[in-house]
Amino acid sequence: MEDIEEIHQLKARYFRFVDEKKHDDLAALFTPDAKLVTDGITWKSPEEFAHTIRDLTGAAPSAHSGAMPEITITGPETASGIWSMEDILTFPAGPNAPEGHNGYGQYRETYKKINGRWLIDSVLLTRFWMDPLPAWTPPATTTPSDSSTQPANTNGR
């Protein structure tokens, strides 16, 4: 169970690093020769994958999450997993702003334990559905203790 929890934490960091724009930290979650395929695109390396995300999304707000993990320990230092996923990506409103999306799909992954640390060894991300989202400008962030803060409207509405 400890190994399964460590893999849960690994995937949680994956989603957080994508959303926090920590691309070098994201690349470090993979084995050096990890196989990454997302929506039919094969990446040459974890660094290429992370840097492409950086270059495509810039500072665009995003929210990625995974749920219902099915983790199977396949050996002393190997495991596999299937995750349901959802991602939301929007771009700041402006001239020629690209349309964002709310995507739904599944990750199928393998993991290796190297030097006592679990890493992602392969990713196959398949999105089953993508809803378009309009560009919007997110509200300025405030501290949680600011009682005058009103919830942000969704999708700029």
N, CA and C of each residue as an Amber inpcrd file, in Angstrom:
protein
   471
   0.8190000  -1.1970000   0.0000000   0.0000000   0.0000000   0.0000000
   0.8670000   1.2680000   0.0000000   2.0390000   1.1810000   0.6150000
   2.9210000   2.3450000   0.6470000   3.3520000   2.7310000  -0.7660000
   3.6790000   1.7440000  -1.5930000   4.0750000   2.0370000  -2.9740000
   2.9200000   2.6780000  -3.7450000   1.7240000   2.1720000  -3.5450000
   0.5620000   2.7480000  -4.2390000   0.3600000   4.1960000  -3.8220000
   0.4890000   4.4900000  -2.5410000   0.3530000   5.8780000  -2.0780000
   1.4480000   6.7620000  -2.6730000   2.6680000   6.2510000  -2.7750000
   3.7450000   7.0430000  -3.3870000   3.4420000   7.3380000  -4.8480000
   2.8290000   6.3970000  -5.5610000   2.4470000   6.6370000  -6.9540000
   1.3140000   7.6600000  -7.0260000   0.3670000   7.6070000  -6.0910000
  -0.6790000   8.6340000  -6.0290000  -0.0540000  10.0250000  -5.8660000
   0.9180000  10.1310000  -4.9740000   1.5900000  11.4120000  -4.7450000
   2.3560000  11.8620000  -5.9860000   2.9960000  10.9270000  -6.6680000
   3.7160000  11.2300000  -7.9030000   2.7670000  11.8520000  -8.9290000
   1.6070000  11.2440000  -9.1220000   0.6560000  11.7550000 -10.1110000
   0.0690000  13.0870000  -9.6610000  -0.1450000  13.2630000  -8.3780000
  -0.6240000  14.5540000  -7.8780000   0.3840000  15.6610000  -8.1880000
   1.6700000  15.3680000  -8.0120000   2.7070000  16.3540000  -8.3540000
   2.6920000  16.6470000  -9.8520000   2.4880000  15.6200000 -10.6740000
   2.4000000  15.8060000 -12.1250000   1.3450000  16.8690000 -12.4500000
   0.1340000  16.6900000 -11.9430000  -0.9390000  17.6430000 -12.2270000
  -0.6090000  19.0280000 -11.6800000  -0.0850000  19.0850000 -10.4590000
   0.2360000  20.3760000  -9.8490000   1.3300000  21.1030000 -10.6160000
   2.3730000  20.3850000 -11.0150000   3.4730000  21.0300000 -11.7370000
   3.0100000  21.5700000 -13.0910000   2.0970000  20.8600000 -13.7730000
   1.5550000  21.3900000 -15.0270000   0.8380000  22.7130000 -14.7460000
  -0.0260000  22.7430000 -13.7380000  -0.8250000  23.9350000 -13.4540000
  -0.0120000  25.0790000 -12.8600000   1.0370000  24.7510000 -12.1080000
   1.8910000  25.7930000 -11.5250000   2.9990000  26.2340000 -12.4720000
   3.0180000  25.6630000 -13.6710000   4.0050000  26.0100000 -14.7000000
   5.4320000  25.6990000 -14.2410000   5.6110000  24.5980000 -13.5240000
   6.9200000  24.1420000 -13.0570000   7.4090000  23.0550000 -14.0130000
   7.8000000  23.4770000 -15.1950000   8.0800000  22.5450000 -16.2790000
   9.3280000  21.6890000 -16.0590000  10.3660000  22.2400000 -15.4660000
  11.5490000  21.4350000 -15.1760000  11.2460000  20.3900000 -14.1040000
  10.4520000  20.7810000 -13.0900000  10.0390000  19.8270000 -12.0600000
   9.1610000  18.7400000 -12.6710000   8.3150000  19.1210000 -13.6280000
   7.4660000  18.1530000 -14.3250000   8.3240000  17.1160000 -15.0410000
   9.3020000  17.5660000 -15.8030000  10.1690000  16.6490000 -16.5540000
  10.9050000  15.6900000 -15.6240000  11.2180000  16.1310000 -14.4140000
  11.9620000  15.2990000 -13.4570000  11.1140000  14.1700000 -12.8570000
   9.8180000  14.1480000 -13.1270000   8.9500000  13.0880000 -12.6070000
   9.0020000  11.8140000 -13.4460000   9.7320000  11.8640000 -14.5700000
   9.7760000  10.7520000 -15.5110000  11.1460000  10.0750000 -15.4990000
  11.1680000   8.8060000 -15.8970000  12.4430000   8.1530000 -16.1490000
  13.0730000   8.8480000 -17.3570000  14.4000000   8.8390000 -17.4780000
  15.0440000   9.5450000 -18.5950000  14.5840000   9.0810000 -19.9760000
  14.2430000   7.8050000 -20.1140000  13.8320000   7.2790000 -21.4160000
  12.3310000   6.9730000 -21.4680000  11.5520000   7.7170000 -20.6930000
  10.1070000   7.4890000 -20.6400000   9.4760000   7.6280000 -22.0190000
   8.4700000   6.8230000 -22.2660000   7.7010000   6.9050000 -23.5120000
   6.4310000   7.6960000 -23.2080000   6.2600000   8.8120000 -23.9320000
   5.1080000   9.6840000 -23.6900000   4.3160000   9.8540000 -24.9730000
   3.0340000   9.5110000 -24.9040000   2.1300000   9.6810000 -26.0390000
   0.8790000  10.3560000 -25.5070000   0.5680000  11.5320000 -26.0630000
  -0.6370000  12.2500000 -25.6670000  -1.4450000  12.5670000 -26.9170000
  -2.6750000  12.0900000 -26.9250000  -3.5850000  12.3240000 -28.0550000
  -2.9260000  12.0070000 -29.3940000  -2.1720000  10.9130000 -29.4430000
  -1.5500000  10.4650000 -30.6810000  -0.2090000  11.1010000 -30.9960000
   0.2530000  12.0300000 -30.1730000   1.5520000  12.6810000 -30.3770000
   2.5790000  11.9850000 -29.4910000   3.6830000  11.5330000 -30.0930000
   4.7600000  10.8880000 -29.3400000   5.8700000  11.9110000 -29.1020000
   6.2830000  12.0320000 -27.8560000   7.3230000  12.9880000 -27.4680000
   8.6550000  12.2630000 -27.3790000   9.7350000  12.9410000 -27.7640000
  11.0740000  12.3410000 -27.7710000  11.6480000  12.1560000 -26.3730000
  11.2310000  13.0120000 -25.4430000  11.7970000  12.9640000 -24.0980000
  10.8560000  13.6850000 -23.1330000  11.0260000  13.4390000 -21.8350000
  10.2450000  14.1920000 -20.8580000  10.4790000  15.7050000 -20.9640000
  11.7130000  16.0950000 -21.2880000  12.0110000  17.5250000 -21.4190000
  11.2590000  18.1310000 -22.6020000  11.2230000  17.4260000 -23.7290000
  10.4890000  17.9420000 -24.8850000   9.0040000  18.0810000 -24.5400000
   8.4520000  17.0940000 -23.8670000   7.0560000  17.1300000 -23.4470000
   6.7920000  18.3530000 -22.5640000   7.5930000  18.5240000 -21.5120000
   7.3960000  19.6270000 -20.5690000   7.5950000  20.9880000 -21.2330000
   8.5950000  21.0960000 -22.0950000   8.8630000  22.3820000 -22.7520000
   7.8030000  22.7160000 -23.7930000   7.2250000  21.6930000 -24.4150000
   6.1300000  21.9500000 -25.3550000   4.9150000  22.4700000 -24.5970000
   4.6210000  21.8820000 -23.4590000   3.5220000  22.3940000 -22.6330000
   3.7960000  23.8540000 -22.2780000   5.0110000  24.1530000 -21.8730000
   5.3970000  25.5200000 -21.5310000   5.1700000  26.4590000 -22.7160000
   5.6360000  26.0540000 -23.8840000   5.5600000  26.9130000 -25.0600000
   4.1270000  27.0830000 -25.5720000   3.3090000  26.0590000 -25.4550000
   1.9340000  26.1400000 -25.9510000   1.0060000  26.8980000 -25.0170000
   1.1770000  26.7010000 -23.7170000   0.2090000  27.2770000 -22.7870000
   0.6810000  28.5680000 -22.1330000   1.9970000  28.8050000 -22.1160000
   2.4830000  30.0320000 -21.4790000   1.9420000  30.1620000 -20.0710000
   1.4030000  31.3270000 -19.7750000   0.8550000  31.5850000 -18.4430000
  -0.6460000  31.3300000 -18.3840000  -1.2090000  30.6870000 -19.3980000
  -2.6520000  30.4380000 -19.4310000  -3.0930000  29.6440000 -18.2060000
  -4.1830000  30.0650000 -17.5740000  -4.6870000  29.3130000 -16.4260000
  -5.1190000  27.9020000 -16.8460000  -4.8270000  26.9260000 -15.9950000
  -5.2410000  25.5550000 -16.2640000  -5.5360000  24.8510000 -14.9480000
  -6.3120000  23.7830000 -15.0530000  -6.6050000  22.9290000 -13.8980000
  -6.6540000  21.4990000 -14.4060000  -5.7710000  20.6750000 -13.8940000
  -5.6930000  19.2660000 -14.2890000  -5.9800000  18.4030000 -13.0650000
  -6.7060000  17.3230000 -13.2830000  -6.9590000  16.4110000 -12.1750000
  -7.1030000  14.9900000 -12.6780000  -6.8070000  14.0680000 -11.7820000
  -6.9630000  12.6460000 -12.0600000  -7.7770000  12.0240000 -10.9420000
  -8.5540000  11.0160000 -11.2910000  -9.4110000  10.3780000 -10.2930000
  -9.4890000   8.8850000 -10.5630000 -10.0240000   8.1820000  -9.6080000
 -10.2900000   6.7460000  -9.6810000  -9.0820000   5.9360000 -10.1380000
  -7.9080000   6.1520000  -9.5140000  -6.7230000   5.4160000  -9.9580000
  -6.8430000   3.9220000  -9.6950000  -6.4320000   3.1530000 -10.6870000
  -6.3150000   1.7020000 -10.5560000  -4.8230000   1.3980000 -10.6710000
  -4.1600000   1.2420000  -9.5450000  -2.7180000   0.9970000  -9.5210000
  -2.4710000  -0.4750000  -9.2370000  -1.6270000  -1.0890000 -10.0670000
  -1.2550000  -2.4940000  -9.8890000   0.2620000  -2.5720000  -9.7500000
   0.7240000  -3.1260000  -8.6630000   2.1560000  -3.3620000  -8.4940000
   2.4740000  -4.6160000  -9.3020000   3.3410000  -4.4750000 -10.3190000
   3.6340000  -5.5800000 -11.2360000   4.9590000  -6.2720000 -10.9370000
   5.7550000  -5.7050000 -10.0540000   7.0380000  -6.2710000  -9.6730000
   7.5950000  -5.4610000  -8.5200000   8.7710000  -5.8250000  -8.0070000
   9.3360000  -5.1070000  -6.8610000   9.6020000  -3.6300000  -7.1630000
   9.8430000  -3.3070000  -8.4360000  10.1560000  -1.9200000  -8.7980000
   9.3860000  -1.4640000 -10.0290000   8.2330000  -2.0930000 -10.2900000
   7.4120000  -1.7100000 -11.4390000   5.9390000  -1.7090000 -11.0490000
   5.1750000  -0.8710000 -11.7350000   3.7380000  -0.7850000 -11.4870000
   3.0720000  -0.2300000 -12.7360000   1.7580000  -0.3860000 -12.7980000
   0.9810000   0.2050000 -13.8820000  -0.2260000   0.8920000 -13.2690000
  -0.7970000   1.8120000 -14.0270000  -1.9490000   2.5340000 -13.5110000
  -2.8470000   3.0400000 -14.6180000  -4.1060000   3.1850000 -14.2760000
  -5.1060000   3.8020000 -15.1460000  -5.7910000   4.8890000 -14.3180000
  -5.8840000   6.0840000 -14.8820000  -6.4950000   7.2300000 -14.2130000
  -7.5500000   7.8510000 -15.1210000  -8.6840000   8.1800000 -14.5650000
  -9.6400000   9.0430000 -15.2450000  -9.0840000  10.4610000 -15.1310000
  -9.2550000  11.2780000 -16.1710000  -8.6870000  12.6220000 -16.1090000
  -9.6680000  13.6700000 -16.6010000  -9.4390000  14.8910000 -16.1260000
 -10.1240000  16.0740000 -16.6330000  -9.1180000  17.2060000 -16.6560000
  -9.1280000  17.9790000 -17.7330000  -8.2750000  19.1650000 -17.7710000
  -9.0630000  20.3410000 -18.3240000  -8.7710000  21.4870000 -17.7390000
  -9.3770000  22.7390000 -18.1660000  -8.2290000  23.6720000 -18.5080000
  -8.2810000  24.2320000 -19.6950000  -7.2540000  25.1610000 -20.1540000
  -7.9580000  26.3480000 -20.7930000  -7.6420000  27.5290000 -20.3150000
  -8.1930000  28.7460000 -20.8960000  -7.0460000  29.6910000 -21.2190000
  -7.3110000  30.6280000 -22.0890000  -6.3000000  31.6130000 -22.4500000
  -6.8300000  32.9960000 -22.1330000  -5.9590000  33.9220000 -21.7490000
  -6.4140000  35.2820000 -21.4850000  -7.0880000  35.8820000 -22.7240000
  -8.1850000  36.5870000 -22.4770000  -8.9250000  37.2230000 -23.5630000
  -8.0410000  38.2670000 -24.2390000  -8.2150000  38.4240000 -25.5200000
  -7.4600000  39.4110000 -26.2770000  -7.5400000  39.0960000 -27.7530000
  -6.9510000  39.9620000 -28.5660000  -6.9830000  39.7140000 -30.0060000
  -6.3180000  38.3770000 -30.3400000  -6.9750000  37.5810000 -31.1450000
  -6.4610000  36.2890000 -31.6030000  -6.2030000  35.2870000 -30.4780000
  -6.8880000  35.4590000 -29.3530000  -6.7140000  34.5120000 -28.2460000
  -7.2550000  33.1470000 -28.6700000  -6.4760000  32.0930000 -28.4720000
  -6.9740000  30.7590000 -28.8360000  -8.1030000  30.3290000 -27.9070000
  -8.9110000  29.4200000 -28.3960000  -9.9790000  28.8610000 -27.5880000
  -9.3930000  27.8180000 -26.6510000  -9.8960000  27.7630000 -25.4510000
  -9.4720000  26.7500000 -24.5010000 -10.3400000  25.5120000 -24.6060000
 -10.2080000  24.6390000 -23.6250000 -11.0250000  23.4300000 -23.6270000
 -11.2010000  22.8730000 -22.2190000 -12.2260000  22.0790000 -22.0760000
 -12.4410000  21.2370000 -20.9030000 -12.4310000  19.8120000 -21.4440000
 -11.3520000  19.0790000 -21.1560000 -11.1730000  17.7540000 -21.7260000
 -11.3790000  16.6580000 -20.7020000 -11.8020000  15.5150000 -21.1980000
 -12.0590000  14.3450000 -20.3670000 -11.4100000  13.1390000 -21.0270000
 -10.8040000  12.2900000 -20.2420000 -10.1790000  11.1250000 -20.8510000
  -9.5620000  10.2000000 -19.8360000  -8.4590000   9.5760000 -20.2680000
  -7.8450000   8.5270000 -19.4580000  -6.3300000   8.4940000 -19.6780000
  -5.6260000   8.3340000 -18.5880000  -4.1890000   8.0620000 -18.6140000
  -3.9910000   6.5700000 -18.3690000  -3.1350000   5.9450000 -19.1870000
  -2.6410000   4.5950000 -18.9270000  -1.1370000   4.7500000 -18.7870000
  -0.6030000   4.3380000 -17.6410000   0.7990000   4.6210000 -17.3370000
   1.5090000   3.3960000 -16.7800000   2.8390000   3.4420000 -16.8680000
   3.6800000   2.5010000 -16.1340000   4.6450000   3.3260000 -15.2880000
   5.1290000   2.6920000 -14.2390000   6.0120000   3.3630000 -13.2780000
   7.1930000   2.4490000 -12.9760000   8.3300000   3.0870000 -12.6570000
   9.5220000   2.3570000 -12.2060000  10.0340000   3.0180000 -10.9360000
  10.5020000   2.1770000 -10.0410000  11.1430000   2.6730000  -8.8310000
  12.6420000   2.6640000  -9.0840000  13.2410000   3.8460000  -9.0620000
  14.6730000   4.0010000  -9.3110000  15.2890000   4.6970000  -8.0980000
  16.2870000   4.0550000  -7.5130000  16.9390000   4.5870000  -6.3140000
  15.9220000   4.9270000  -5.2290000  14.9290000   4.0410000  -5.0580000
  13.9390000   4.2090000  -4.0050000  12.8430000   5.2150000  -4.2990000
  12.7980000   5.7420000  -5.5300000  11.8180000   6.7840000  -5.8720000
  11.0000000   6.3540000  -7.0920000   9.6730000   6.4120000  -6.9760000
   8.8160000   6.0810000  -8.1000000   8.8390000   7.1920000  -9.1380000
   8.9510000   6.8040000 -10.4150000   8.9230000   7.7390000 -11.5430000
   7.9720000   7.1980000 -12.6040000   7.4570000   8.0800000 -13.4270000
   6.5900000   7.6730000 -14.5270000   7.4810000   7.1810000 -15.6600000
   7.2170000   5.9660000 -16.1450000   8.0300000   5.3710000 -17.2050000
   7.3320000   5.4130000 -18.5650000   6.0120000   5.4380000 -18.5700000
   5.2930000   5.6070000 -19.8270000   3.9350000   6.2330000 -19.5540000
   3.4760000   6.9990000 -20.5380000   2.1760000   7.6670000 -20.4720000
   1.4850000   7.4770000 -21.8070000   0.2330000   7.0800000 -21.7500000
  -0.6390000   7.1040000 -22.9130000  -1.8810000   7.8760000 -22.4800000
  -1.9840000   9.1290000 -22.9250000  -3.1370000   9.9710000 -22.6070000
  -4.0680000   9.9740000 -23.8050000  -5.3050000   9.6040000 -23.5530000
  -6.3370000   9.6420000 -24.5870000  -7.4830000  10.4990000 -24.0620000
  -7.7820000  11.5630000 -24.7770000  -8.9560000  12.3730000 -24.4320000
 -10.1500000  11.8000000 -25.1900000 -11.2430000  11.5630000 -24.4670000
 -12.4520000  11.0170000 -25.0770000 -13.3840000  12.1230000 -25.5530000
 -13.2660000  13.3060000 -24.9100000 -14.1750000  14.4020000 -25.2180000
 -13.4960000  15.7120000 -24.8540000 -13.7460000  16.7410000 -25.6660000
 -13.2300000  18.0780000 -25.3590000 -14.3220000  19.1030000 -25.6510000
 -14.7210000  19.8390000 -24.6230000 -15.6620000  20.9400000 -24.7830000
 -14.8680000  22.2280000 -24.9600000 -15.2380000  23.0830000 -25.9330000
 -14.5270000  24.3480000 -26.1010000 -14.8490000  25.3190000 -24.9650000
 -13.8600000  26.1340000 -24.5990000 -14.0410000  27.1820000 -23.5930000
 -13.5780000  28.5110000 -24.1780000 -14.3290000  29.5730000 -23.9600000
 -13.9080000  30.8710000 -24.4800000 -12.7150000  31.4200000 -23.7020000
 -11.9810000  32.3040000 -24.3380000 -10.8860000  33.0000000 -23.6510000
 -11.4860000  33.9100000 -22.5870000 -10.7440000  34.1250000 -21.5150000
 -11.2140000  35.0170000 -20.4530000 -10.0250000  35.5370000 -19.6790000
 -10.2360000  36.5460000 -18.9090000  -9.1830000  37.0950000 -18.0620000
  -9.5370000  36.7520000 -16.6210000  -8.7050000  35.9560000 -15.9650000
  -9.0310000  35.5640000 -14.5840000  -8.9650000  36.7660000 -13.6510000
  -9.7520000  36.7300000 -12.5720000  -9.7060000  37.8180000 -11.6030000
  -8.3780000  37.8180000 -10.8660000  -8.0070000  38.9570000 -10.3200000
  -6.7920000  39.0370000  -9.5070000  -6.9630000  38.1200000  -8.3030000
  -5.8930000  37.4720000  -7.9050000  -5.9760000  36.5800000  -6.7560000
  -5.9740000  37.3860000  -5.4740000  -6.6550000  36.8560000  -4.4800000
  -6.7030000  37.4760000  -3.1630000  -6.3870000  36.4170000  -2.1350000
  -6.1210000  36.8360000  -0.9430000  -5.8260000  35.8790000   0.1150000
  -7.1300000  35.3010000   0.6550000  -7.1100000  34.0530000   1.1110000
  -8.3330000  33.4330000   1.6350000  -8.9230000  34.1780000   2.8230000
  -8.1170000  34.9480000   3.5530000  -8.6330000  35.6500000   4.7290000
  -9.3900000  36.9160000   4.3650000  -9.3810000  37.3010000   3.0990000
 -10.0950000  38.4960000   2.6610000 -11.5720000  38.1500000   2.5190000
 -12.3890000  38.5110000   3.5340000 -13.8010000  38.1220000   3.5440000
 -14.6180000  38.8420000   2.4790000 -14.0790000  39.8870000   1.8750000
 -14.8350000  40.6070000   0.8550000 -14.6850000  39.9710000  -0.5280000
 -13.8490000  38.9400000  -0.6340000 -13.6240000  38.2770000  -1.9130000
 -14.8720000  37.5290000  -2.3520000 -15.3250000  37.7820000  -3.5470000
 -16.4590000  37.0710000  -4.1170000 -15.9420000  35.9830000  -5.0470000
 -16.6640000  34.8840000  -5.1390000 -16.2290000  33.8150000  -6.0570000
 -16.1730000  34.3400000  -7.4920000 -15.2110000  33.8480000  -8.2470000
 -15.0870000  34.2420000  -9.6490000 -16.2110000  33.6180000 -10.4490000
 -16.6780000  34.3490000 -11.4520000 -17.6550000  33.7860000 -12.3810000
 -16.9450000  32.7700000 -13.2530000 -17.6390000  31.7290000 -13.6330000
 -17.0350000  30.7150000 -14.4900000 -17.1080000  31.1380000 -15.9400000
 -16.0700000  30.8260000 -16.6510000 -15.9940000  31.0750000 -18.0970000
 -16.2870000  32.5210000 -18.4560000 -15.9630000  33.4500000 -17.5710000
 -16.1210000  34.8610000 -17.8900000 -17.5650000  35.3090000 -17.9010000
 -18.4870000  34.4710000 -17.4390000 -19.9090000  34.8440000 -17.4170000
 -20.2750000  35.5140000 -16.1420000
